[in-house]
Amino acid sequence: MIEAIHKEAQYVDGLTHTSVHANLGMFVLVMMSHGDYGTIVGKDGTHLRLIDVYRLLSQQNFPEMRGKPKMIILQACSGGM
């Protein structure tokens, strides 16, 4: 799952060879899955730490969206009670 998010953040237009995100004003990521405290479970059963997702979308790792809002919508449980 982390590879898919990274691939989307780095997506380049096949014709112009430029980032498809460069001219956008906002990035929205929606994830719906099972989870645990601080993680979300991928379809292969592995736990992805949310901090790793946040780091992928940071200014250093996603420079095309530097200074632009990034919205993450997460629907998952957060573990047992």
Secondary structure as UniProt FT lines:
FT   HELIX           2..9
FT   TURN            14..16
FT   TURN            20..23
FT   STRAND          27..32
FT   STRAND          35..36
FT   TURN            37..38
FT   STRAND          39..41
FT   TURN            43..44
FT   STRAND          47..49
FT   HELIX           50..56
FT   TURN            59..61
FT   HELIX           63..65
FT   TURN            66..67
FT   STRAND          70..75
//
